[in-house]
Amino acid sequence: VSGFENLDKLFNPASLAVVGASSDRHKAGGRFVKGLIDGGYKGNIYPVNPNASEILGLRNYHNVLDLPEDIDLAIVSVPAQSVPQVIAECGIRRIKFAVVHSAGFSELGDEGKALERKTLRLASAGGTRIIGPNCMGLYVPRSHINTIVFGASITEPGGVAFVGQSGWVTENVVVLGNERGLHFSKIASIGNQADLTIEDMLGYLAEDPETRVITLYVEGLKRGADFLRIAKAASKQKPVIVWKAGRSKTGARAASSHTGSLAGDSSVFDAAAAQSGIVLAHDLDDLIDLMVGFSCPVWTRGRKVAILCESGGGAVSASDTAEAFDLEVPALSAVAQKEMVERLTGVIPPFAPPRNPVDLVWGPVDNPGRLFVDCGRIMLHETNAAVMLDYQRFDENLARQIADLRDETQKPIFMVPGYVTQTRPGMAVLTGLGVPTFDTPAKAIRVLAEMVRFSLRAGDVL
Amino acid sequence: VSGFENLDKLFNPASLAVVGASSDRHKAGGRFVKGLIDGGYKGNIYPVNPNASEILGLRNYHNVLDLPEDIDLAIVSVPAQSVPQVIAECGIRRIKFAVVHSAGFSELGDEGKALERKTLRLASAGGTRIIGPNCMGLYVPRSHINTIVFGASITEPGGVAFVGQSGWVTENVVVLGNERGLHFSKIASIGNQADLTIEDMLGYLAEDPETRVITLYVEGLKRGADFLRIAKAASKQKPVIVWKAGRSKTGARAASSHTGSLAGDSSVFDAAAAQSGIVLAHDLDDLIDLMVGFSCPVWTRGRKVAILCESGGGAVSASDTAEAFDLEVPALSAVAQKEMVERLTGVIPPFAPPRNPVDLVWGPVDNPGRLFVDCGRIMLHETNAAVMLDYQRFDENLARQIADLRDETQKPIFMVPGYVTQTRPGMAVLTGLGVPTFDTPAKAIRVLAEMVRFSLRAGDVL
């Protein structure tokens, strides 16, 4: 994958302008300036507004032409009719990128389409590349840029990238992702993708050393064949996870009035995506779950999974899902069973023979985390990954022990905390330590199965 | 459905004993007594322990024979070997029901099976009916009984009943159900179902006037044909929602060592369940979602759904799912479109023609709830149900307006709150008002589709 626009300065601009800036937090231009200041953006921020001298303590400029230095990025939030003028000025000032938040373009039909074409001609003439219009912009922890969710905390940078056409999906990825302990490299909402498209983003992220996992929300593809070609190449280097919406006739109609997208035939897309090595997500929470799973620092290369529970019901559900998704739950060897019985005798009440899944009957135990680690080690010796369920007495120290076991074995461990600790903050600690954590055993197994499929395929191809 | 054991005194005992009571909160018998006191159980509580005179301020009795009055229910938490003796004493005292929490029976193989048979013979001789063994017991808000989740708040009684073989699933139903704003009639964890089985529970709940929705977690069926016959009859009166686990070979093996259950062929079960009108759940969160949806005070009888969003992406996803699940998203009539344009002009920015789905472009609006109510009313005039998404500025007053619209139209309204209000407490308020609320549009539509299928079928049959 190469020959794509270098987007480094989009995601890490040395300085930027907010065109349509405001002191009013109820306006987008006000939220952007406030968000950049509060988020700790390190470069210069230039508010641009025809009727102000100062905005939130920053000197204001009446138009883009007045800016006192060359900048990398213009964030544009002005009425749609004014966008062409602003883009023309960006071109004159050789501003490389403009994120156009404004709506009222191709998503509204013919009149909007004409305005979008006009904007695009001016951008092309001036050498400015456009993200949007009708988009929510960027969330880039390393650069401390966040125009997507006002007030969202900017967390540690990490390896997960997301690009999506829907502001709603992108906002949720930021909020739910942060809640779940995900660490992001780059997030972009690209709206109508009038200029820079999902294909451009995908091509760039495939080569981006900060990005380990690429995730996308796609309503319509302007260049479907290109997309699949680029995704196939990218999938040889890192997972490309796609939630493809606009699958139904009504959904396609909605996509058209949402981001002016033309959605294609979804069954064709699914088949082609499978061939390209794309991992398909089915809903918002499924997308987040896949991000969580693939954020694990080690991936598995085999189908054998160890299931270790404090809950019989969890063991049953995990086993069912494993079989449905073509994973193996191999019975432990006699040696491993003997070793585990020795480890557990006298520690927990009598229990069924520890074959796999292993159901650790709940009981008062001094150090249940230790139990999970010791039994998990025995089980991982004969398997490729572990799913552990219902660990009811979570604390950070024990989470650390499980992360250590992962490092020692170099095999992924997925957790499903019991209801007592099934809080987003508790789950975030585990996921943040590289121990992906899920709401239910079935979800953990479903994601693990996708990881196995991706790894085995990549192993073939690479 | 009739001829089933009357379980009124199990779920609403006038007085009860905790056998194996303790002052130690780390023991089950201690948690049970404390939980009953804290939960506000109104009848007499008799702790039974051979070595105490008082437990948590209550007079203790050395054995069941010493109890000073006839009681309806014994909650038994003693070592497995002592259970037969306790059950024999319950029989002598003509105690109608014993919930046997103790594990170590058929789930452990031959020795445990013999102990379970012995217990059962004694129970049968004495006329005591057993729930369990190897179970978590009861959560009954109306009776203020909770032995399932220590410390769980006892919420207002409602119409949703749950019975399950897994303690883990049952605990999660209590915790997640309360979090989501569900109101329960009766919850029971029945473990090995050595005596009273899921079929008995189902038959009773079908006739229980307090129960509007029956939900079950089933690992194995002792009397599969009976179960389907009873479920079919029950489904003519109220929905029967079943999560059937132990579907795979490994899952069945796990179920066997969990609750001594023999799981049958799952494809046979699925086909028979569909014929019987059973609604099938696929995972823990799906089960909770179905409970939430069917807890709605009005059900729909038609396939036409109105989709009204503050999010284009949400509209696309909801539309996709509607088509996949055989719901219709009919375009609004010209009259309704005109009416809505008149209502919205000048209130929100220019937007795409309001056909259905309707995407209300986000913008600063004085009373967004009013907007949802006014547009929803227009749309519901031509449809059978509404799904509304991304209502970002939730407050209780506006939730009330949406509940009023439901009462006015007598059509269900499902909500998907935007990320800003996508908190469990906010969702619980809506669900508690009878406005079922879900994490994603796809989940809302999936549940609505099950409601439509059930209602149309029940309409045929009744």
Interface residues (C-beta under 8 A of the other chain):
Chain A: H26 K27 A103 G104 E107 L108 G109 V149 G164 Q165 S166 G167 W168 V169 E171 N172 V175 L176 Y217 E219 A245 G246 R247 S248 K249 T250 G251 R253 A254 A255 S257 H258 T259 H282 D283 L284 D285 I307 E310 S311 G312 G313 G314 A315 V316 S317 S319 D320 A322 E323 A324 V329 P349 P350 F351 A352 P353 R355 P357 D359 V361 W362 P364 L389 D390 G418 Y419 Q422 D439 T440 A442 K443
Chain B: H26 K27 A103 G104 E107 L108 G109 V149 G164 Q165 S166 G167 W168 V169 E171 N172 V175 L176 Y217 E219 A245 G246 R247 S248 K249 T250 G251 R253 A254 A255 S257 H258 T259 H282 D283 L284 D285 I307 E310 S311 G312 G313 G314 A315 V316 S317 S319 D320 A322 E323 A324 V329 P349 P350 F351 A352 P353 R355 P357 D359 V361 W362 P364 L389 D390 G418 Y419 Q422 D439 T440 A442 K443
